[in-house]
Amino acid sequence: NVFAYDGPGFGFLVSSGARLSRVLIGKALAPLAFLVPLVVGFSFLAWALGGTREDLLAGMLAGFSVAVAGVGVGALSSVLNASDQSRIGNRQGAFLKVLAWFMGFFPLISLGGTIWWLLSRHLSADVTGLIVLGLTVALSARLITLAGRRVDRDPEQLLARLAPVY
């Protein structure tokens, strides 16, 4: 929910005339700035604790795939299921909303795992990881594009959820 903490400030963002799809892209991609190093660090740690050389790159590619999928699902969730989290006491149903989106995220990741498993029967782990990461990037880009089009087409719907008094 990348707009969740904008709250009433989202109204100023809308009135600024900025393309909200561009803002959405920046906000959705921002978590990769810490997720990518985190995945690399955990992958190196797992490798150092007894993994093989082949496990290192494949582990990073799997982690990157999950992070990138989260970016796409998060962008779509931010537009379709936005809620204002900027004020204390304004979080009714937030847990259930997050749980619902996670319930959609896990089947997506499971599908990616199944594709990985099927490909790995015929390809090396590194090639499999590159293919799955490429598919994940394509899917995430599509989800972000859909979310961006929706917010550009109808920012008032999001504005009503985030800043109803605006």
Contacts in CASP RR format, 6 or more apart in sequence:
PFRMAT RR
TARGET T0000
AUTHOR 0000-0000-0000
METHOD contacts of the structure
MODEL  1
NVFAYDGPGFGFLVSSGARLSRVLIGKALAPLAFLVPLVVGFSFLAWALG
GTREDLLAGMLAGFSVAVAGVGVGALSSVLNASDQSRIGNRQGAFLKVLA
WFMGFFPLISLGGTIWWLLSRHLSADVTGLIVLGLTVALSARLITLAGRR
VDRDPEQLLARLAPVY
1 74 0 8 1.000
1 77 0 8 1.000
1 78 0 8 1.000
1 81 0 8 1.000
1 82 0 8 1.000
1 83 0 8 1.000
1 85 0 8 1.000
2 24 0 8 1.000
2 27 0 8 1.000
2 28 0 8 1.000
2 30 0 8 1.000
2 74 0 8 1.000
2 75 0 8 1.000
2 78 0 8 1.000
3 10 0 8 1.000
3 24 0 8 1.000
3 27 0 8 1.000
3 78 0 8 1.000
3 82 0 8 1.000
3 158 0 8 1.000
3 162 0 8 1.000
4 78 0 8 1.000
4 82 0 8 1.000
4 83 0 8 1.000
4 84 0 8 1.000
4 85 0 8 1.000
4 86 0 8 1.000
4 162 0 8 1.000
5 85 0 8 1.000
5 86 0 8 1.000
6 13 0 8 1.000
6 86 0 8 1.000
6 162 0 8 1.000
6 163 0 8 1.000
7 84 0 8 1.000
7 85 0 8 1.000
7 86 0 8 1.000
7 87 0 8 1.000
7 162 0 8 1.000
7 163 0 8 1.000
8 86 0 8 1.000
8 162 0 8 1.000
8 163 0 8 1.000
8 165 0 8 1.000
8 166 0 8 1.000
9 162 0 8 1.000
9 163 0 8 1.000
10 158 0 8 1.000
10 159 0 8 1.000
10 162 0 8 1.000
10 163 0 8 1.000
10 166 0 8 1.000
11 159 0 8 1.000
11 162 0 8 1.000
11 163 0 8 1.000
11 166 0 8 1.000
13 20 0 8 1.000
13 23 0 8 1.000
14 20 0 8 1.000
14 155 0 8 1.000
14 156 0 8 1.000
14 159 0 8 1.000
14 166 0 8 1.000
19 152 0 8 1.000
20 148 0 8 1.000
20 151 0 8 1.000
20 152 0 8 1.000
20 155 0 8 1.000
20 158 0 8 1.000
21 147 0 8 1.000
21 148 0 8 1.000
21 149 0 8 1.000
21 151 0 8 1.000
21 152 0 8 1.000
24 75 0 8 1.000
24 78 0 8 1.000
24 79 0 8 1.000
24 144 0 8 1.000
24 147 0 8 1.000
24 148 0 8 1.000
24 151 0 8 1.000
25 75 0 8 1.000
25 144 0 8 1.000
25 148 0 8 1.000
27 78 0 8 1.000
28 71 0 8 1.000
28 72 0 8 1.000
28 74 0 8 1.000
28 75 0 8 1.000
28 78 0 8 1.000
28 144 0 8 1.000
28 147 0 8 1.000
29 71 0 8 1.000
31 67 0 8 1.000
31 71 0 8 1.000
32 67 0 8 1.000
32 68 0 8 1.000
32 71 0 8 1.000
35 67 0 8 1.000
36 64 0 8 1.000
36 67 0 8 1.000
39 60 0 8 1.000
39 63 0 8 1.000
39 64 0 8 1.000
39 67 0 8 1.000
40 60 0 8 1.000
43 56 0 8 1.000
43 59 0 8 1.000
43 60 0 8 1.000
43 63 0 8 1.000
44 56 0 8 1.000
46 55 0 8 1.000
46 59 0 8 1.000
47 53 0 8 1.000
47 55 0 8 1.000
47 56 0 8 1.000
54 124 0 8 1.000
54 125 0 8 1.000
54 126 0 8 1.000
55 125 0 8 1.000
57 125 0 8 1.000
57 126 0 8 1.000
58 125 0 8 1.000
58 126 0 8 1.000
58 128 0 8 1.000
58 129 0 8 1.000
61 126 0 8 1.000
61 129 0 8 1.000
61 130 0 8 1.000
61 132 0 8 1.000
61 133 0 8 1.000
62 116 0 8 1.000
62 129 0 8 1.000
62 132 0 8 1.000
64 133 0 8 1.000
64 136 0 8 1.000
65 112 0 8 1.000
65 129 0 8 1.000
65 132 0 8 1.000
65 133 0 8 1.000
65 136 0 8 1.000
66 109 0 8 1.000
68 133 0 8 1.000
68 136 0 8 1.000
68 137 0 8 1.000
68 140 0 8 1.000
69 105 0 8 1.000
69 108 0 8 1.000
69 109 0 8 1.000
69 136 0 8 1.000
69 139 0 8 1.000
69 140 0 8 1.000
70 105 0 8 1.000
70 140 0 8 1.000
71 140 0 8 1.000
71 144 0 8 1.000
72 139 0 8 1.000
72 140 0 8 1.000
72 143 0 8 1.000
72 144 0 8 1.000
72 147 0 8 1.000
73 101 0 8 1.000
73 104 0 8 1.000
73 105 0 8 1.000
73 108 0 8 1.000
73 140 0 8 1.000
73 143 0 8 1.000
74 101 0 8 1.000
74 143 0 8 1.000
75 140 0 8 1.000
75 143 0 8 1.000
75 144 0 8 1.000
75 147 0 8 1.000
75 148 0 8 1.000
76 143 0 8 1.000
76 144 0 8 1.000
76 146 0 8 1.000
76 147 0 8 1.000
77 101 0 8 1.000
78 147 0 8 1.000
79 147 0 8 1.000
79 148 0 8 1.000
79 150 0 8 1.000
79 151 0 8 1.000
79 158 0 8 1.000
80 147 0 8 1.000
80 150 0 8 1.000
81 97 0 8 1.000
81 100 0 8 1.000
81 101 0 8 1.000
82 158 0 8 1.000
82 161 0 8 1.000
82 162 0 8 1.000
83 90 0 8 1.000
83 91 0 8 1.000
83 93 0 8 1.000
83 94 0 8 1.000
83 97 0 8 1.000
83 161 0 8 1.000
83 162 0 8 1.000
84 90 0 8 1.000
84 161 0 8 1.000
84 162 0 8 1.000
84 163 0 8 1.000
85 91 0 8 1.000
85 94 0 8 1.000
112 132 0 8 1.000
112 135 0 8 1.000
112 136 0 8 1.000
113 132 0 8 1.000
115 132 0 8 1.000
115 135 0 8 1.000
116 128 0 8 1.000
116 129 0 8 1.000
116 132 0 8 1.000
119 127 0 8 1.000
119 128 0 8 1.000
119 129 0 8 1.000
119 131 0 8 1.000
119 132 0 8 1.000
120 128 0 8 1.000
123 131 0 8 1.000
151 158 0 8 1.000
159 166 0 8 1.000
END
